[in-house]
Amino acid sequence: MSFISDADPDSSPTVLIVDNNQMALMRMSEIFRHRQFHVIECSDGDQAVDEYIRNDPELVVMSLDIPSLDGHLAALEMREHGGDSRILFTAPRRQRQLATDATHSAGAVAWVEKPVTKSMIDEIWEDVIGPVPEAPGLADLDQLYPDKILIEKIEEGDELPAPFPLPLPLPLLGDIIGGAKSKKSSKKSKKILGLLLLLLIGLSIGVAEYMMYIDIVNFS
């Protein structure tokens, strides 16, 4: 669910604030309302990308640790869509290195440590309103998130990839067992039954993996 403040979007810049922590959302919304921003709030990455496309905000303030799409991937999708919005990441101290790497990859203007305060925003404001960096991570988007790209291609109508190759048809179970029983050597019979069991297990695993893959694609 998203929330839009009552500031006039025609006369005020817009900020999209993304965080799944309600206290953090309230705190940051208050900070930017005092800066006369029109505030839009949401709590997950997929919705953030939709709101970005719909509203074209001047600024995006986004937590790295959010549901559906993490902040890094959501920012890359925003940059891929286009526009010159500035992106500011928020992250706890323990994610300092992740935040630094994501800021560079997605071309964010900066990152700020949680919990965010007004004085913290004041200190980095010149960076926030400065030039928008390049986003080198866009070139590696397919490699960074191959599953996400595959799902998007399927949703756009591309054909499913070829299924896992299935083993060659096996003889009927009854024939094998009957033949094994007719053997004079019980040792040979056990070997035949063991090989049959291994083949059936392999076939079952292959079919199960493919069906699980289809279920994941259909669910997504």
N, C-alpha and C positions, 0 to 999 in steps of 0.2 A: 504494500500500500504506500502511496506517495502523499506528501502534504505540501501545499503551496501557501506561502505567507500572503498577507493582504497588501504588500507593497505593490505599487503600480509598475508592471513589467514594461510599460511603454516609456516611462521616464527614469527607470532604475536599471542598473545592470543586474543580471540574473546569476545566481550561484546554485549549482546542484550539489547538495551535500549527501554523501552516501555512507551509511554506517548502520550496522544491525544492532548497535547498542543505543537504546532510547535516550539514556542520559547524555551520551556523547552527541547525539543529534540535537537535543535541546540546547546543550551548551554552545555548540558551534553555530546553530541557527541564531541564537541571541547575539553572538559576536558579529555575525555578518548583517543582521538586521540593524545593529547600531552603525554599521558602515553604509547603511541605506541600500542594501542589496535586496532584490526580490528573491526569496528563498524557496527552493524546491527540495524536498527531502525524499529519500527512498532508502531501502534497507538491503537490496541485493544487486549483484552485478548485472544480471540480465535486464532488470527493470531500469538500472542506471543507464545502460546503453540506449534503451527505448526512450527514456526521458531526455537524454542528450540529443538524440535525433529529432525528437518532437519540439524541443524548446531552444536548442542552439545556445546554451548558456555561455556567458563570458568566462566563467570560472567553474571548475569542478573540484570539490574537496572530497576525497574518497579514501576510505580505509582500505588497506591491503587485504585484511582478513574479513571478507564478506562472503555470504552464501552464493551459490549457483556459479557465477564467474568470480574468481578472485580479482582484487583491485587491479593487479598488473594486466591481466588479460582484458578486463573491461576497458582499461585505459587504451590498450593497443587497438581494440575494436573501435573505440571513439576516434582515435587518430586515423585509423584506416578509413572511417566514414568521411573524414574531412573536417573542415572548419579550423578556426584558429583559437579555440578555447584553451585556456591555461588550466593545467591539471596540478593539483597539490595533493600529495599523498599524506595520510596519517598512519602512524604505526607505533606500537609500544617499543620501549628501549631494546627488548630482546630481539626485535626484528630489524635492528639498525642496519645490518649489512644487506638484508633483503630489500629494505626500503631504498638504500643507496643504489643498489643494482637496478631496481624497478624504475627509479626516477630517471636514471640514465637511459634505460631501454625504451621507456614509453615517452621520452621527451617531456617529462614533467618539469615544472618550474622549480620545485623544491619538495621536501618532505618535512613534516613536523611531528615531534614526539607526542604521544598521548600521555596523559589527558591534555587536550589543547586548551590554552588560555588566551585571553585577549592580548596579553603582553607578548606571547610567543608569535602570534600573527603580526603584531606591530613590528617585531624585530626582523621578520623576513618579508615584509610587505614590498620592499623594493624589488626583491626577486620575484614575487608573485605577479607584479605588474610589469615586469621586464619582458625581454624578447622570449618567444616560445622556442625552445630547443628542438633540434631534429629528434626523430624517434628511430634509432637504429634497430630496435627490436622488431619493427615491422618487417624487415627483410627476413627474419628468422621465425616469423609467426607460425608457419607450417611445421617447423621442426620443434618449436617450443610446446605447441598444443596440437599434435597430429589428430587425436581423437575428436577434438572440437571441430577441426577443419573438415574431417571426414563426414561428421554428422551434418554439417552445414551443406556440403555438396549433395548429400543424399536428400536433404530437405528441399534443395533447389531442383530436384527432379533427375539427378544423375542416376545411372544404373547402379545396383548393388554390385560389389566386387564378387568375383567368382567364388563359389563355395569351396570349402576344404575338399580335396580329392578323397573319395571314398575307396576303401579296399575293393579288390576284385570280388565277385560273388563267391560265397563259400558253399561247399556241399551241404546238403541237408544234415541237420544235427542227428537225426535218427539213423541215417546211413553211416555216419562216422562211428556212432556208438555201436551200432550193430556190427559193423566191420571190426571194430576194436574187440568186441566180445568174441568174435569168431577166431581171433588170433590165438595161437597156442601159447604165445609168450605174453604173460601179463605185464612184463616190463615194457614191451613195445606198446601195449594198449595204454598204459599210463602216460607214455610220452605223447601219443597221439591226442589223448584227452587233454593233456597239459597244453599242447600247442593250440588246440582248438579253443581252449579257455582264454589263452592269451590273445588270440585273434579276435574273439568276441569282445573282450575287454577293450582292445584297441579300437574296434569299430564303434562301440558304445561311447567311448570318450570323444572320438571324432565327431559323431553326430551331436552329442551333448554340447560340445564347444560351439559348433556352428549354430545350433538352435539358441544358445545363450546369446551369441553375437547378434542374431536376428532380433531377439527380444529387446536387447539394449538399444539397437537402432530404432526399432518401432516405438519403444517407450520414449526415446529422446525426441 
